[in-house]
Amino acid sequence: MAGGRAATGAFAFMLQINNIEVVYSDVILVLRGISLSVPEKRIVSLLGANGAGKSTTLKAISGLLRTQQGEVTRGSIEWNGERIDGRSPDEIVQMGIVQVLEGRRLFEHLTVEENLRTGAIFRRTSDADLRRDLDEVYGYFPRLAEFRGRTAGFLSGGEQQMVVIGRALMAKPKLMLMDEPSLGLAPLLVQSIFEVIRRINEESGVSILLVEQNANVALRSASHAYVMETGRIVLDGPAEQLAENADIKEFYLGMTQVGGRKSYRDVKHYKRRKRWLG
């Protein structure tokens, strides 16, 4: 590693999380020494059950832990070799890291286009550049162009998800942190949203760290994936390889080794296999 950057093929790690621990309210230990990396121009998925610490990981990166009495108490988070844990959320946004929060949080009383424009609030840009950026968002989400004057609170869940992704794009990110973009959406709409996510990555070169419980779509979209359990990374590797892992198939893809269907909620005791620890 040189200057906090390491090569993986032709790509360098933009983001590196080094053995961090996160504590809430000075007493609740949520992350227990996790490490992960996000290369340039790649999608990385972070999988895990509810409560594993996935959203906390994203908030540690974006600086939003402060709003919930959380703190990185050990380890470091580096962005292009520069340590950013302890930086304010607005500083981190200006460095090129933007989080799309779970739950489609937007300004419900504003129009679609007004919501999109708020994404550029930390940028110094001309009206012409702002118009060009809006047109780019509308290119990814043509439906938003139709509804640009509609009050955002009256949109469907899928349309609201388009708005929050578009708003993040207006900040001109180098890295997008996406928290459960498929949550509560119909399967066809999930497919459409993830097609756009892949296009954003491929056409704009934006790196994406994706938290997603829909392991099928997450592993199809990512080049690399990590699996979290109770605040720790227990497995990682190329996404295609993880998709063929017997444990992933059983516990995240709902398949037994013989190809039958199995519900995750039917698994009463989740036990890591010994090879996960090897």
LUMFI-557674 format. One record per residue (C-alpha): residue number from 1; residue in three letters; chain; x, y, z. Coordinates in pm, 1 decimal, padded with zeros to 6 digits. Layout:
<nodes>
@n->NUM&res->ALA&chain->A&X->X&Y->Y&Z->Z;
...
</nodes>
This chain:
<nodes>
@n->1&res->MET&chain->A&X->00000.0&Y->00000.0&Z->00000.0;
@n->2&res->ALA&chain->A&X->00126.0&Y->00346.1&Z->-00085.1;
@n->3&res->GLY&chain->A&X->-00023.7&Y->00663.2&Z->00056.0;
@n->4&res->GLY&chain->A&X->-00328.5&Y->00477.8&Z->00177.5;
@n->5&res->ARG&chain->A&X->-00408.8&Y->00343.8&Z->-00168.6;
@n->6&res->ALA&chain->A&X->-00380.4&Y->-00014.2&Z->-00284.1;
@n->7&res->ALA&chain->A&X->-00430.2&Y->-00161.1&Z->-00625.6;
@n->8&res->THR&chain->A&X->-00669.4&Y->-00441.9&Z->-00711.4;
@n->9&res->GLY&chain->A&X->-00622.7&Y->-00514.4&Z->-01078.3;
@n->10&res->ALA&chain->A&X->-00641.6&Y->-00177.2&Z->-01253.1;
@n->11&res->PHE&chain->A&X->-00843.7&Y->-00021.7&Z->-00973.6;
@n->12&res->ALA&chain->A&X->-00738.2&Y->00158.0&Z->-00656.9;
@n->13&res->PHE&chain->A&X->-00919.6&Y->00153.4&Z->-00326.2;
@n->14&res->MET&chain->A&X->-01097.0&Y->00486.7&Z->-00280.2;
@n->15&res->LEU&chain->A&X->-01242.3&Y->00392.2&Z->00056.0;
@n->16&res->GLN&chain->A&X->-01074.8&Y->00183.0&Z->00322.9;
@n->17&res->ILE&chain->A&X->-01226.3&Y->00091.6&Z->00657.5;
@n->18&res->ASN&chain->A&X->-00958.3&Y->-00034.4&Z->00894.1;
@n->19&res->ASN&chain->A&X->-01068.6&Y->-00242.0&Z->01193.1;
@n->20&res->ILE&chain->A&X->-01325.1&Y->00007.6&Z->01322.2;
@n->21&res->GLU&chain->A&X->-01540.4&Y->-00020.1&Z->01630.5;
@n->22&res->VAL&chain->A&X->-01854.1&Y->00189.7&Z->01673.9;
@n->23&res->VAL&chain->A&X->-02023.9&Y->00264.4&Z->02005.1;
@n->24&res->TYR&chain->A&X->-02361.7&Y->00431.9&Z->02059.1;
@n->25&res->SER&chain->A&X->-02429.1&Y->00644.3&Z->02369.1;
@n->26&res->ASP&chain->A&X->-02086.7&Y->00548.7&Z->02510.9;
@n->27&res->VAL&chain->A&X->-02207.6&Y->00197.3&Z->02600.0;
@n->28&res->ILE&chain->A&X->-02355.6&Y->00001.7&Z->02306.7;
@n->29&res->LEU&chain->A&X->-02089.3&Y->-00166.5&Z->02093.1;
@n->30&res->VAL&chain->A&X->-02233.6&Y->-00218.2&Z->01743.8;
@n->31&res->LEU&chain->A&X->-01936.1&Y->-00265.6&Z->01510.2;
@n->32&res->ARG&chain->A&X->-01666.3&Y->-00497.3&Z->01640.8;
@n->33&res->GLY&chain->A&X->-01355.5&Y->-00437.3&Z->01434.0;
@n->34&res->ILE&chain->A&X->-01470.0&Y->-00445.0&Z->01071.2;
@n->35&res->SER&chain->A&X->-01251.3&Y->-00382.5&Z->00768.6;
@n->36&res->LEU&chain->A&X->-01357.2&Y->-00342.5&Z->00406.9;
@n->37&res->SER&chain->A&X->-01250.3&Y->-00162.6&Z->00090.1;
@n->38&res->VAL&chain->A&X->-01427.3&Y->-00006.0&Z->-00206.8;
@n->39&res->PRO&chain->A&X->-01229.8&Y->00026.2&Z->-00532.1;
@n->40&res->GLU&chain->A&X->-01273.7&Y->00297.4&Z->-00791.1;
@n->41&res->LYS&chain->A&X->-01559.8&Y->00253.7&Z->-01035.9;
@n->42&res->ARG&chain->A&X->-01694.7&Y->-00060.8&Z->-00873.2;
@n->43&res->ILE&chain->A&X->-02007.4&Y->-00173.5&Z->-00686.8;
@n->44&res->VAL&chain->A&X->-01947.5&Y->-00346.0&Z->-00353.8;
@n->45&res->SER&chain->A&X->-02233.7&Y->-00511.9&Z->-00164.0;
@n->46&res->LEU&chain->A&X->-02270.0&Y->-00546.6&Z->00211.7;
@n->47&res->LEU&chain->A&X->-02504.5&Y->-00828.9&Z->00308.1;
@n->48&res->GLY&chain->A&X->-02642.9&Y->-00937.0&Z->00642.7;
@n->49&res->ALA&chain->A&X->-02955.5&Y->-00985.7&Z->00848.9;
@n->50&res->ASN&chain->A&X->-03135.9&Y->-00704.7&Z->01030.3;
@n->51&res->GLY&chain->A&X->-02924.8&Y->-00574.6&Z->01317.7;
@n->52&res->ALA&chain->A&X->-02593.8&Y->-00695.3&Z->01171.4;
@n->53&res->GLY&chain->A&X->-02454.7&Y->-00340.2&Z->01161.2;
@n->54&res->LYS&chain->A&X->-02483.2&Y->-00261.3&Z->00790.2;
@n->55&res->SER&chain->A&X->-02653.8&Y->00077.2&Z->00822.9;
@n->56&res->THR&chain->A&X->-02422.6&Y->00173.8&Z->01107.1;
@n->57&res->THR&chain->A&X->-02128.3&Y->00104.1&Z->00876.3;
@n->58&res->LEU&chain->A&X->-02264.7&Y->00346.2&Z->00616.6;
@n->59&res->LYS&chain->A&X->-02331.8&Y->00613.2&Z->00878.7;
@n->60&res->ALA&chain->A&X->-01977.9&Y->00574.6&Z->01012.7;
@n->61&res->ILE&chain->A&X->-01849.9&Y->00654.8&Z->00664.1;
@n->62&res->SER&chain->A&X->-02086.8&Y->00946.0&Z->00595.9;
@n->63&res->GLY&chain->A&X->-02045.4&Y->01105.8&Z->00937.7;
@n->64&res->LEU&chain->A&X->-02413.5&Y->01064.9&Z->01028.0;
@n->65&res->LEU&chain->A&X->-02329.9&Y->00868.3&Z->01343.3;
@n->66&res->ARG&chain->A&X->-02304.8&Y->01201.3&Z->01525.3;
@n->67&res->THR&chain->A&X->-02676.8&Y->01260.5&Z->01481.5;
@n->68&res->GLN&chain->A&X->-02749.8&Y->00937.3&Z->01671.6;
@n->69&res->GLN&chain->A&X->-02491.6&Y->00964.4&Z->01950.8;
@n->70&res->GLY&chain->A&X->-02262.8&Y->00720.3&Z->01774.5;
@n->71&res->GLU&chain->A&X->-01884.5&Y->00735.5&Z->01751.8;
@n->72&res->VAL&chain->A&X->-01597.8&Y->00549.3&Z->01587.9;
@n->73&res->THR&chain->A&X->-01393.5&Y->00457.5&Z->01895.1;
@n->74&res->ARG&chain->A&X->-01121.7&Y->00246.8&Z->01733.7;
@n->75&res->GLY&chain->A&X->-00970.1&Y->00200.1&Z->01389.3;
@n->76&res->SER&chain->A&X->-00988.4&Y->00443.8&Z->01097.9;
@n->77&res->ILE&chain->A&X->-01181.7&Y->00530.1&Z->00781.2;
@n->78&res->GLU&chain->A&X->-00972.3&Y->00658.1&Z->00490.5;
@n->79&res->TRP&chain->A&X->-01084.3&Y->00829.4&Z->00171.4;
@n->80&res->ASN&chain->A&X->-00812.9&Y->00836.3&Z->-00095.2;
@n->81&res->GLY&chain->A&X->-00555.9&Y->00798.5&Z->00181.8;
@n->82&res->GLU&chain->A&X->-00700.4&Y->01075.3&Z->00400.3;
@n->83&res->ARG&chain->A&X->-00858.4&Y->00990.8&Z->00732.8;
@n->84&res->ILE&chain->A&X->-01222.4&Y->01104.2&Z->00750.4;
@n->85&res->ASP&chain->A&X->-01365.5&Y->00950.8&Z->01067.0;
@n->86&res->GLY&chain->A&X->-01445.3&Y->01247.6&Z->01287.5;
@n->87&res->ARG&chain->A&X->-01524.7&Y->01474.8&Z->00991.4;
@n->88&res->SER&chain->A&X->-01866.8&Y->01642.2&Z->00975.5;
@n->89&res->PRO&chain->A&X->-02130.1&Y->01511.8&Z->00731.3;
@n->90&res->ASP&chain->A&X->-02116.8&Y->01825.1&Z->00514.9;
@n->91&res->GLU&chain->A&X->-01736.9&Y->01799.9&Z->00483.9;
@n->92&res->ILE&chain->A&X->-01770.4&Y->01438.7&Z->00376.6;
@n->93&res->VAL&chain->A&X->-02033.9&Y->01524.5&Z->00116.6;
@n->94&res->GLN&chain->A&X->-01805.8&Y->01791.1&Z->-00026.9;
@n->95&res->MET&chain->A&X->-01529.6&Y->01530.5&Z->-00054.2;
@n->96&res->GLY&chain->A&X->-01755.1&Y->01325.6&Z->-00283.5;
@n->97&res->ILE&chain->A&X->-01924.2&Y->01073.4&Z->-00050.9;
@n->98&res->VAL&chain->A&X->-02304.9&Y->01083.0&Z->-00049.9;
@n->99&res->GLN&chain->A&X->-02541.7&Y->00855.0&Z->00140.3;
@n->100&res->VAL&chain->A&X->-02886.5&Y->00753.0&Z->00017.2;
@n->101&res->LEU&chain->A&X->-03065.4&Y->00677.5&Z->00341.8;
@n->102&res->GLU&chain->A&X->-03302.0&Y->00388.8&Z->00397.4;
@n->103&res->GLY&chain->A&X->-03669.4&Y->00479.2&Z->00391.4;
@n->104&res->ARG&chain->A&X->-03682.5&Y->00724.0&Z->00098.3;
@n->105&res->ARG&chain->A&X->-03637.6&Y->01036.8&Z->00308.9;
@n->106&res->LEU&chain->A&X->-03720.4&Y->01347.2&Z->00110.5;
@n->107&res->PHE&chain->A&X->-03884.5&Y->01686.4&Z->00152.6;
@n->108&res->GLU&chain->A&X->-04245.9&Y->01583.8&Z->00107.6;
@n->109&res->HIS&chain->A&X->-04380.2&Y->01939.2&Z->00077.5;
@n->110&res->LEU&chain->A&X->-04138.2&Y->02031.9&Z->-00204.7;
@n->111&res->THR&chain->A&X->-04175.3&Y->01939.7&Z->-00570.2;
@n->112&res->VAL&chain->A&X->-03969.1&Y->01669.3&Z->-00736.8;
@n->113&res->GLU&chain->A&X->-03737.6&Y->01922.3&Z->-00899.5;
@n->114&res->GLU&chain->A&X->-03699.6&Y->02123.9&Z->-00579.7;
@n->115&res->ASN&chain->A&X->-03596.5&Y->01804.4&Z->-00401.0;
@n->116&res->LEU&chain->A&X->-03342.6&Y->01730.1&Z->-00671.8;
@n->117&res->ARG&chain->A&X->-03196.7&Y->02079.2&Z->-00652.0;
@n->118&res->THR&chain->A&X->-03132.2&Y->02039.3&Z->-00278.8;
@n->119&res->GLY&chain->A&X->-02876.2&Y->01775.7&Z->-00370.2;
@n->120&res->ALA&chain->A&X->-02654.0&Y->02046.0&Z->-00518.3;
@n->121&res->ILE&chain->A&X->-02668.2&Y->02269.9&Z->-00210.2;
@n->122&res->PHE&chain->A&X->-02298.4&Y->02223.9&Z->-00125.7;
@n->123&res->ARG&chain->A&X->-02181.8&Y->02283.5&Z->-00480.8;
@n->124&res->ARG&chain->A&X->-02088.1&Y->02610.9&Z->-00643.4;
@n->125&res->THR&chain->A&X->-02233.2&Y->02568.9&Z->-00988.0;
@n->126&res->SER&chain->A&X->-02379.0&Y->02780.5&Z->-01266.2;
@n->127&res->ASP&chain->A&X->-02741.9&Y->02766.8&Z->-01369.9;
@n->128&res->ALA&chain->A&X->-02636.2&Y->02602.6&Z->-01694.6;
@n->129&res->ASP&chain->A&X->-02444.0&Y->02328.6&Z->-01512.3;
@n->130&res->LEU&chain->A&X->-02733.4&Y->02274.7&Z->-01273.7;
@n->131&res->ARG&chain->A&X->-02972.6&Y->02238.7&Z->-01568.0;
@n->132&res->ARG&chain->A&X->-02738.3&Y->01990.1&Z->-01732.8;
@n->133&res->ASP&chain->A&X->-02719.7&Y->01785.6&Z->-01411.6;
@n->134&res->LEU&chain->A&X->-03099.0&Y->01784.1&Z->-01379.3;
@n->135&res->ASP&chain->A&X->-03126.2&Y->01664.9&Z->-01737.4;
@n->136&res->GLU&chain->A&X->-02882.5&Y->01383.8&Z->-01655.3;
@n->137&res->VAL&chain->A&X->-03102.0&Y->01272.7&Z->-01363.8;
@n->138&res->TYR&chain->A&X->-03410.9&Y->01288.5&Z->-01584.5;
@n->139&res->GLY&chain->A&X->-03222.4&Y->01077.1&Z->-01837.6;
@n->140&res->TYR&chain->A&X->-03182.2&Y->00804.3&Z->-01576.4;
@n->141&res->PHE&chain->A&X->-03537.7&Y->00849.8&Z->-01448.5;
@n->142&res->PRO&chain->A&X->-03764.7&Y->00975.6&Z->-01731.5;
@n->143&res->ARG&chain->A&X->-04069.4&Y->00940.4&Z->-01506.0;
@n->144&res->LEU&chain->A&X->-03933.2&Y->01215.9&Z->-01281.3;
@n->145&res->ALA&chain->A&X->-03921.0&Y->01452.0&Z->-01577.8;
@n->146&res->GLU&chain->A&X->-04296.9&Y->01401.0&Z->-01617.0;
@n->147&res->PHE&chain->A&X->-04352.8&Y->01472.5&Z->-01248.4;
@n->148&res->ARG&chain->A&X->-04095.5&Y->01749.1&Z->-01194.4;
@n->149&res->GLY&chain->A&X->-04362.9&Y->01991.1&Z->-01069.7;
@n->150&res->ARG&chain->A&X->-04550.6&Y->01738.4&Z->-00856.2;
@n->151&res->THR&chain->A&X->-04532.3&Y->01753.1&Z->-00476.0;
@n->152&res->ALA&chain->A&X->-04293.7&Y->01473.8&Z->-00371.4;
@n->153&res->GLY&chain->A&X->-04513.9&Y->01353.3&Z->-00087.6;
@n->154&res->PHE&chain->A&X->-04775.8&Y->01239.6&Z->-00339.3;
@n->155&res->LEU&chain->A&X->-04539.0&Y->01012.3&Z->-00533.4;
@n->156&res->SER&chain->A&X->-04542.5&Y->00634.4&Z->-00513.2;
@n->157&res->GLY&chain->A&X->-04271.9&Y->00456.0&Z->-00314.6;
@n->158&res->GLY&chain->A&X->-04079.7&Y->00368.8&Z->-00629.8;
@n->159&res->GLU&chain->A&X->-04095.9&Y->00724.2&Z->-00759.2;
@n->160&res->GLN&chain->A&X->-03974.3&Y->00855.3&Z->-00423.8;
@n->161&res->GLN&chain->A&X->-03681.0&Y->00613.9&Z->-00441.8;
@n->162&res->MET&chain->A&X->-03594.1&Y->00760.0&Z->-00781.4;
@n->163&res->VAL&chain->A&X->-03601.8&Y->01109.9&Z->-00631.5;
@n->164&res->VAL&chain->A&X->-03362.4&Y->01027.7&Z->-00345.4;
@n->165&res->ILE&chain->A&X->-03117.4&Y->00857.3&Z->-00582.3;
@n->166&res->GLY&chain->A&X->-03145.5&Y->01150.4&Z->-00822.4;
@n->167&res->ARG&chain->A&X->-03090.9&Y->01397.8&Z->-00538.9;
@n->168&res->ALA&chain->A&X->-02771.1&Y->01212.6&Z->-00443.5;
@n->169&res->LEU&chain->A&X->-02653.2&Y->01231.8&Z->-00805.4;
@n->170&res->MET&chain->A&X->-02700.1&Y->01610.2&Z->-00800.2;
@n->171&res->ALA&chain->A&X->-02418.6&Y->01625.7&Z->-00543.2;
@n->172&res->LYS&chain->A&X->-02183.8&Y->01481.0&Z->-00811.7;
@n->173&res->PRO&chain->A&X->-02061.6&Y->01196.9&Z->-00588.9;
@n->174&res->LYS&chain->A&X->-01754.0&Y->00984.7&Z->-00638.6;
@n->175&res->LEU&chain->A&X->-01895.7&Y->00727.8&Z->-00396.1;
@n->176&res->MET&chain->A&X->-02262.2&Y->00660.3&Z->-00321.5;
@n->177&res->LEU&chain->A&X->-02361.8&Y->00478.2&Z->-00003.1;
@n->178&res->MET&chain->A&X->-02697.1&Y->00314.0&Z->-00073.2;
@n->179&res->ASP&chain->A&X->-02904.3&Y->00173.1&Z->00212.8;
@n->180&res->GLU&chain->A&X->-03172.7&Y->-00079.1&Z->00110.2;
@n->181&res->PRO&chain->A&X->-03282.8&Y->00078.4&Z->-00221.3;
@n->182&res->SER&chain->A&X->-03521.0&Y->-00214.2&Z->-00287.3;
@n->183&res->LEU&chain->A&X->-03702.4&Y->-00189.0&Z->00046.9;
@n->184&res->GLY&chain->A&X->-04079.9&Y->-00211.6&Z->00004.1;
@n->185&res->LEU&chain->A&X->-04072.8&Y->-00210.1&Z->-00376.6;
@n->186&res->ALA&chain->A&X->-04239.0&Y->-00454.8&Z->-00615.4;
@n->187&res->PRO&chain->A&X->-04001.3&Y->-00699.4&Z->-00792.3;
@n->188&res->LEU&chain->A&X->-04033.1&Y->-00535.4&Z->-01134.4;
@n->189&res->LEU&chain->A&X->-03957.2&Y->-00194.6&Z->-00988.5;
@n->190&res->VAL&chain->A&X->-03658.6&Y->-00337.4&Z->-00798.1;
@n->191&res->GLN&chain->A&X->-03522.4&Y->-00465.8&Z->-01127.3;
@n->192&res->SER&chain->A&X->-03570.0&Y->-00123.7&Z->-01287.9;
@n->193&res->ILE&chain->A&X->-03402.2&Y->00061.7&Z->-00998.6;
@n->194&res->PHE&chain->A&X->-03101.0&Y->-00169.8&Z->-01005.6;
@n->195&res->GLU&chain->A&X->-03064.3&Y->-00136.1&Z->-01380.7;
@n->196&res->VAL&chain->A&X->-03026.9&Y->00238.8&Z->-01322.3;
@n->197&res->ILE&chain->A&X->-02781.6&Y->00181.3&Z->-01035.8;
@n->198&res->ARG&chain->A&X->-02563.8&Y->-00028.9&Z->-01267.1;
@n->199&res->ARG&chain->A&X->-02589.3&Y->00236.9&Z->-01539.7;
@n->200&res->ILE&chain->A&X->-02481.1&Y->00509.2&Z->-01297.1;
@n->201&res->ASN&chain->A&X->-02177.8&Y->00300.8&Z->-01205.5;
@n->202&res->GLU&chain->A&X->-02087.0&Y->00213.5&Z->-01563.4;
@n->203&res->GLU&chain->A&X->-02161.9&Y->00545.9&Z->-01734.4;
@n->204&res->SER&chain->A&X->-02059.5&Y->00793.3&Z->-01464.0;
@n->205&res->GLY&chain->A&X->-01786.7&Y->00588.1&Z->-01294.0;
@n->206&res->VAL&chain->A&X->-01946.0&Y->00638.9&Z->-00952.5;
@n->207&res->SER&chain->A&X->-01839.4&Y->00378.3&Z->-00697.5;
@n->208&res->ILE&chain->A&X->-02122.7&Y->00232.9&Z->-00491.4;
@n->209&res->LEU&chain->A&X->-02127.0&Y->00067.0&Z->-00150.2;
@n->210&res->LEU&chain->A&X->-02461.6&Y->-00109.6&Z->-00143.0;
@n->211&res->VAL&chain->A&X->-02642.7&Y->-00234.1&Z->00167.8;
@n->212&res->GLU&chain->A&X->-02916.4&Y->-00466.6&Z->00051.4;
@n->213&res->GLN&chain->A&X->-03113.5&Y->-00756.2&Z->00200.7;
@n->214&res->ASN&chain->A&X->-03215.6&Y->-00879.7&Z->-00144.9;
@n->215&res->ALA&chain->A&X->-02901.2&Y->-01087.4&Z->-00185.6;
@n->216&res->ASN&chain->A&X->-02993.7&Y->-01206.9&Z->-00535.4;
@n->217&res->VAL&chain->A&X->-03003.7&Y->-00860.8&Z->-00687.5;
@n->218&res->ALA&chain->A&X->-02712.4&Y->-00735.5&Z->-00477.1;
@n->219&res->LEU&chain->A&X->-02477.5&Y->-01013.6&Z->-00584.7;
@n->220&res->ARG&chain->A&X->-02580.0&Y->-00977.0&Z->-00949.8;
@n->221&res->SER&chain->A&X->-02495.3&Y->-00606.2&Z->-00937.7;
@n->222&res->ALA&chain->A&X->-02169.2&Y->-00610.4&Z->-00740.4;
@n->223&res->SER&chain->A&X->-01814.9&Y->-00711.2&Z->-00824.3;
@n->224&res->HIS&chain->A&X->-01728.2&Y->-00786.5&Z->-00460.7;
@n->225&res->ALA&chain->A&X->-01936.4&Y->-00853.0&Z->-00150.6;
@n->226&res->TYR&chain->A&X->-01901.0&Y->-00870.5&Z->00225.9;
@n->227&res->VAL&chain->A&X->-02123.8&Y->-01058.7&Z->00470.2;
@n->228&res->MET&chain->A&X->-02182.7&Y->-00911.6&Z->00816.9;
@n->229&res->GLU&chain->A&X->-02301.4&Y->-01088.0&Z->01130.0;
@n->230&res->THR&chain->A&X->-02341.2&Y->-00919.9&Z->01470.7;
@n->231&res->GLY&chain->A&X->-02107.3&Y->-00633.0&Z->01390.6;
@n->232&res->ARG&chain->A&X->-01833.4&Y->-00838.1&Z->01222.9;
@n->233&res->ILE&chain->A&X->-01736.6&Y->-00927.9&Z->00868.3;
@n->234&res->VAL&chain->A&X->-01757.9&Y->-01306.5&Z->00851.0;
@n->235&res->LEU&chain->A&X->-01706.6&Y->-01363.8&Z->00480.0;
@n->236&res->ASP&chain->A&X->-01605.5&Y->-01171.8&Z->00169.2;
@n->237&res->GLY&chain->A&X->-01501.8&Y->-01236.4&Z->-00186.6;
@n->238&res->PRO&chain->A&X->-01596.4&Y->-01182.9&Z->-00552.0;
@n->239&res->ALA&chain->A&X->-01974.3&Y->-01155.9&Z->-00580.9;
@n->240&res->GLU&chain->A&X->-01999.7&Y->-01436.2&Z->-00836.0;
@n->241&res->GLN&chain->A&X->-01807.2&Y->-01664.6&Z->-00602.2;
@n->242&res->LEU&chain->A&X->-02024.0&Y->-01578.1&Z->-00302.1;
@n->243&res->ALA&chain->A&X->-02337.7&Y->-01643.2&Z->-00507.0;
@n->244&res->GLU&chain->A&X->-02220.1&Y->-02003.8&Z->-00540.0;
@n->245&res->ASN&chain->A&X->-02125.1&Y->-02039.8&Z->-00172.6;
@n->246&res->ALA&chain->A&X->-02338.9&Y->-02307.1&Z->-00002.2;
@n->247&res->ASP&chain->A&X->-02393.0&Y->-02096.6&Z->00309.8;
@n->248&res->ILE&chain->A&X->-02497.5&Y->-01791.2&Z->00110.5;
@n->249&res->LYS&chain->A&X->-02736.0&Y->-02002.2&Z->-00095.9;
@n->250&res->GLU&chain->A&X->-02893.8&Y->-02150.3&Z->00214.7;
@n->251&res->PHE&chain->A&X->-02922.8&Y->-01846.1&Z->00437.4;
@n->252&res->TYR&chain->A&X->-02944.3&Y->-01552.4&Z->00194.2;
@n->253&res->LEU&chain->A&X->-03068.7&Y->-01688.6&Z->-00136.9;
@n->254&res->GLY&chain->A&X->-03321.2&Y->-01927.5&Z->00018.9;
@n->255&res->MET&chain->A&X->-03179.3&Y->-02240.3&Z->-00143.9;
@n->256&res->THR&chain->A&X->-03056.5&Y->-02566.0&Z->00003.5;
@n->257&res->GLN&chain->A&X->-02757.2&Y->-02746.0&Z->-00143.6;
@n->258&res->VAL&chain->A&X->-02989.9&Y->-02972.7&Z->-00345.2;
@n->259&res->GLY&chain->A&X->-03169.3&Y->-02675.8&Z->-00497.6;
@n->260&res->GLY&chain->A&X->-03486.3&Y->-02673.0&Z->-00288.7;
@n->261&res->ARG&chain->A&X->-03638.6&Y->-02357.5&Z->-00150.0;
@n->262&res->LYS&chain->A&X->-03587.8&Y->-02272.2&Z->00215.4;
@n->263&res->SER&chain->A&X->-03711.8&Y->-01970.1&Z->00404.7;
@n->264&res->TYR&chain->A&X->-03455.7&Y->-01778.2&Z->00607.8;
@n->265&res->ARG&chain->A&X->-03704.4&Y->-01739.9&Z->00892.1;
@n->266&res->ASP&chain->A&X->-03729.7&Y->-02120.1&Z->00915.5;
@n->267&res->VAL&chain->A&X->-03362.9&Y->-02138.9&Z->01014.2;
@n->268&res->LYS&chain->A&X->-03383.2&Y->-02125.1&Z->01393.3;
@n->269&res->HIS&chain->A&X->-03011.7&Y->-02132.7&Z->01464.5;
@n->270&res->TYR&chain->A&X->-02771.8&Y->-01954.7&Z->01231.0;
@n->271&res->LYS&chain->A&X->-02429.0&Y->-02115.9&Z->01266.4;
@n->272&res->ARG&chain->A&X->-02128.5&Y->-02012.9&Z->01063.4;
@n->273&res->ARG&chain->A&X->-01953.7&Y->-02302.5&Z->00898.8;
@n->274&res->LYS&chain->A&X->-01594.2&Y->-02365.7&Z->00996.0;
@n->275&res->ARG&chain->A&X->-01462.5&Y->-02267.9&Z->00656.1;
@n->276&res->TRP&chain->A&X->-01595.4&Y->-01913.0&Z->00712.0;
@n->277&res->LEU&chain->A&X->-01337.8&Y->-01878.3&Z->00984.7;
@n->278&res->GLY&chain->A&X->-01050.8&Y->-02021.6&Z->00783.0;
</nodes>
